[in-house]
């Protein structure tokens, strides 16, 4: 947000100094070609860029550009470096009304389901590194005339915002706008009794996503889960269970299937858990690695013990998109 504020502040200063109103060079990133051209035009004119992406263009499902939020951010950074662009660029979501995406409207999603989808999209964009989320809450075409949508903001953070305000890294006025009610959530290590419940929940999810039928955790694995401090909280637990579900060979997850940091065991062996040494099972192993990594090709390559370029070659070989 500091980058956006700095840019807007400079625009205001220039207007006061010159009396000339100014605006941003906004680009609609509907293709890689547009992103490339935007950086070249901005460099020629010594101008900042505002990349305003819609959820129809770029989203967790790829949108019509085929790009997820994390892939979009990486592409923008790569293209900026390619032309040695040293100016300011802002990666933003510009989500206007109606609230429903084209896909959600044509498939007749309920407003509740669509709003939940939009929320997940915003979460993905924050994690990807977007600089700005701009929302224009206009009227939804599916809401009867005269009826309003009750929108409530829920903000979550692991940072001490009061300390951040004191350091000058978080705006005090924004803090007071969103701090109408504060709920402080304990970290996972402070709720050890709930760890088995969360682990079972994530195991059920992993079974469905990976098409497996793991029954549960053996006694040693359950004890290891309960004893670990989980600095990454629920996200780390979810990833650990997903990975263990993929690696488990029997009906129950054992300590051998869990990450080494959870069990306190030795470092991972040099050979990757998902080896490509057997050509007969290579395609299946690649698909499993992609599923475990949530479609992230860099992480999938690490799971397979190969580099990203090799993985792309094999994806092309097997026709995996």
C-alpha positions in Angstrom: 0.0 0.0 0.0 3.0 2.3 0.6 3.9 2.2 -3.1 0.3 3.3 -4.1 0.2 6.1 -1.5 3.6 7.4 -2.5 2.5 7.5 -6.1 -0.8 9.3 -5.4 1.0 11.7 -3.1 3.4 12.6 -5.9 0.6 13.1 -8.4 -1.1 15.5 -6.0 2.2 17.4 -5.5 2.7 17.8 -9.2 -0.9 19.1 -9.6 -0.3 21.7 -6.9 3.1 22.7 -8.4 2.0 23.0 -12.0 -1.8 23.3 -11.9 -2.1 20.4 -14.3 -4.2 17.4 -13.4 -2.4 14.1 -13.9 -3.5 10.5 -13.9 -1.9 7.0 -14.1 -1.1 5.0 -17.1 -3.5 2.1 -16.5 -3.1 -1.1 -18.4 -5.7 -3.9 -18.7 -3.5 -7.1 -18.6 -5.6 -9.2 -20.8 -2.5 -10.9 -22.4 1.2 -11.3 -22.1 1.6 -9.0 -25.1 -0.2 -6.2 -23.4 2.0 -6.5 -20.3 5.1 -6.4 -22.5 3.9 -3.4 -24.5 2.8 -1.5 -21.3 6.3 -1.7 -19.8 7.9 -0.5 -23.0 5.5 2.4 -23.3 5.9 3.4 -19.7 9.7 3.3 -20.0 9.6 5.5 -23.1 7.4 8.1 -21.3 9.0 7.8 -17.9 5.6 6.9 -16.5 4.4 4.7 -13.7 2.0 1.8 -14.5 -1.2 0.6 -12.9 -2.1 -2.9 -13.9 -5.8 -3.3 -13.3 -6.8 -6.9 -13.6 -10.4 -8.2 -13.3 -11.3 -11.6 -11.8 -12.6 -12.6 -15.2 -9.1 -12.1 -16.6 -6.9 -13.4 -13.8 -8.1 -15.6 -11.0 -7.5 -18.9 -9.2 -9.1 -20.8 -12.0 -6.9 -19.0 -14.6 -9.5 -16.7 -15.9 -9.6 -16.2 -19.7 -5.9 -15.3 -19.8 -5.0 -18.7 -18.2 -3.0 -16.9 -15.4 -3.4 -17.4 -11.7 -2.6 -14.4 -9.4 0.8 -15.7 -8.4 1.7 -16.4 -12.1 0.5 -12.8 -13.0 2.7 -11.2 -10.4 5.8 -13.2 -11.4 5.2 -12.4 -15.1 4.9 -8.6 -14.3 8.2 -8.7 -12.3 9.9 -10.7 -15.1 8.8 -8.3 -17.8 9.9 -5.3 -15.7 13.3 -6.8 -15.4 13.5 -7.7 -19.1 13.3 -4.0 -20.1 15.1 -2.7 -17.1 12.0 -0.7 -16.0 13.0 1.3 -12.9 9.7 3.2 -12.4 6.8 2.4 -10.1 4.3 -0.3 -11.2 1.2 -1.3 -9.2 -0.4 -4.7 -9.5 -4.0 -4.4 -8.6 -7.4 -6.2 -8.8 -10.1 -3.9 -10.1 -13.3 -5.7 -9.2 -16.4 -3.8 -10.1 -20.0 -4.7 -10.2 -21.9 -6.8 -10.7 -20.3 -8.9 -8.0 -20.7 -12.1 -9.9 -18.0 -13.1 -12.4 -19.2 -14.0 -15.8 -18.7 -17.7 -15.1 -20.6 -17.5 -11.8 -23.5 -15.7 -13.5 -23.8 -18.1 -16.4 -23.6 -21.1 -14.1 -26.3 -19.4 -11.8 -24.2 -19.5 -8.6 -26.1 -18.2 -5.5 -25.0 -14.8 -4.3 -23.6 -16.4 -1.1 -21.5 -18.9 -3.1 -20.3 -16.2 -5.5 -19.3 -13.8 -2.6 -17.4 -16.7 -1.0 -15.6 -17.3 -4.3 -14.7 -13.6 -4.5 -13.3 -13.7 -1.0 -11.1 -16.6 -1.8 -9.9 -14.8 -4.9 -8.9 -11.7 -2.8 -7.1 -14.0 -0.4 -5.1 -15.5 -3.2 -4.2 -12.1 -4.6 -2.9 -10.9 -1.2 -0.8 -14.0 -0.9 0.5 -13.5 -4.5 1.7 -10.0 -3.7 -0.8 -7.6 -5.2 -0.3 -4.0 -4.2 -3.9 -2.9 -4.3 -7.4 -4.4 -4.1 -10.0 -2.0 -5.5 -13.6 -2.9 -5.1 -16.6 -1.1 -6.6 -19.6 -2.5 -4.7 -22.2 -1.7 -7.3 -25.6 -3.3 -7.4 -25.7 -7.0 -8.4 -28.0 -7.7 -11.4 -29.4 -10.7 -9.5 -30.5 -8.8 -6.4 -34.1 -7.6 -6.5 -34.7 -3.8 -6.9 -34.5 -2.0 -3.6 -32.7 -4.8 -1.8 -29.1 -4.3 -0.6 -26.3 -6.7 0.1 -25.0 -6.7 3.6 -21.2 -6.5 3.2 -19.0 -6.9 6.2 -15.2 -6.7 6.2 -13.2 -9.3 8.1 -9.4 -8.6 8.1 -6.9 -11.1 9.5 -3.2 -10.6 10.2 -0.3 -12.2 12.1 1.4 -8.8 12.6 1.0 -6.6 15.7 -0.7 -3.7 14.0 -0.3 -1.3 17.0 3.5 -1.9 16.8 3.4 -1.4 13.1 1.7 1.9 13.5 4.4 3.0 16.0 7.0 2.0 13.4 5.2 3.9 10.7 4.6 0.9 8.5 0.8 0.8 8.9 -1.7 3.6 8.6 -3.3 4.6 11.9 -6.5 5.9 10.2 -6.9 2.6 8.4 -6.4 0.7 11.6 -9.2 2.6 13.3 -11.5 2.1 10.3 -11.3 -1.7 10.4 -10.9 -2.1 14.2 -14.5 -2.1 15.2 -14.3 -5.5 16.8 -11.1 -7.5 17.5 -11.0 -11.2 17.9 -7.6 -12.5 18.9 -7.1 -16.1 17.7 -4.7 -18.4 19.6 -2.0 -20.1 17.6 -2.2 -23.8 16.9 0.3 -24.8 19.6 -2.0 -23.2 22.2 -4.9 -25.4 21.0 -3.2 -28.8 21.1 -6.4 -30.6 21.9 -7.9 -29.4 18.6 -4.9 -30.6 16.4 -6.4 -34.1 15.9 -9.7 -32.6 14.8 -8.0 -30.3 12.3 -5.8 -33.1 11.1 -8.8 -35.4 10.4 -10.5 -32.6 8.6 -7.5 -32.0 6.3 -7.1 -35.7 5.8 -10.7 -35.9 4.5 -10.0 -33.1 2.1 -6.7 -34.7 1.0 -8.4 -38.1 0.4 -11.0 -36.4 -1.9 -8.4 -34.3 -3.8 -5.9 -37.2 -4.3 -8.6 -39.9 -4.7 -7.1 -41.9 -1.8 -8.7 -43.8 1.1 -6.4 -43.2 4.1 -8.2 -44.2 7.3 -6.3 -42.0 9.7 -3.1 -41.6 11.7 -1.3 -44.3 13.6 -0.6 -43.6 17.3 2.9 -42.4 16.8 2.0 -40.0 14.0 -0.9 -38.6 16.0 1.4 -38.0 18.9 3.9 -36.3 16.7 1.3 -34.0 15.3 0.1 -33.1 18.8 3.6 -32.4 20.1 4.8 -30.2 17.2 4.6 -26.4 17.7 3.3 -25.6 14.2 4.9 -22.2 13.6 2.9 -22.0 10.3 -0.3 -22.8 12.1 -3.2 -24.3 10.1 -1.7 -23.7 6.6 1.4 -25.7 7.7 -0.7 -28.5 9.2 -2.8 -28.7 6.0 0.2 -29.0 3.8 1.8 -31.6 6.1 -1.3 -33.7 6.0 -1.7 -33.4 2.2 1.9 -34.4 1.7 1.6 -37.4 4.1 -1.6 -38.5 2.4 0.2 -38.6 -0.9 3.1 -40.6 0.4 1.2 -43.0 2.7 1.4 -46.6 1.3 -0.9 -48.2 3.9 -4.3 -47.4 5.4 -2.8 -45.2 8.1 -0.4 -42.3 8.0 2.8 -43.0 9.9 5.7 -40.9 11.1 7.6 -41.9 8.0 5.0 -40.1 5.9 5.2 -36.9 7.9 7.6 -34.1 7.2 10.9 -34.4 9.0 10.5 -31.2 11.0 7.2 -32.6 12.5 8.7 -35.9 13.7 12.1 -34.5 14.6 13.7 -37.1 12.4 16.7 -36.7 10.1 16.7 -34.5 7.0 15.0 -35.8 3.9 17.0 -38.3 1.9 18.7 -37.1 -1.3 16.2 -39.0 -3.4 13.0 -37.1 -3.8 9.8 -38.7 -2.3 8.3 -38.8 -5.8 11.0 -40.3 -7.9 10.9 -40.4 -11.7 13.2 -43.4 -12.0 10.5 -45.7 -13.2 9.3 -44.6 -16.7 6.1 -46.7 -16.3 4.8 -44.5 -13.5 6.4 -41.2 -14.6 3.2 -39.6 -15.8 1.2 -40.6 -12.7 4.0 -39.3 -10.4 4.0 -35.9 -12.2 0.3 -35.6 -11.8 0.5 -36.4 -8.1 3.2 -33.9 -7.6 1.2 -31.2 -9.3 -1.8 -32.1 -7.1 0.2 -31.9 -4.0 1.8 -28.6 -5.0 -1.7 -27.2 -5.8 -0.6 -26.7 -9.4 2.5 -24.8 -8.6 5.1 -26.1 -11.1 8.2 -24.9 -9.2 7.1 -26.8 -6.0 6.1 -29.9 -8.1 9.5 -29.9 -9.7 11.1 -29.9 -6.2 8.9 -32.8 -5.1 10.1 -34.7 -8.1 13.7 -33.9 -7.7 14.0 -32.2 -11.1 14.4 -28.6 -12.4 11.5 -26.6 -13.7 12.7 -26.8 -17.3 12.7 -30.6 -17.2 9.3 -30.6 -15.7 7.9 -28.4 -18.5 9.5 -30.8 -21.1 7.7 -33.7 -19.5 4.4 -31.9 -19.2 4.6 -31.3 -23.0 5.6 -34.9 -23.6 2.5 -36.2 -21.7 0.1 -33.5 -22.8 -0.4 -32.3 -19.2 -1.7 -28.7 -19.1 
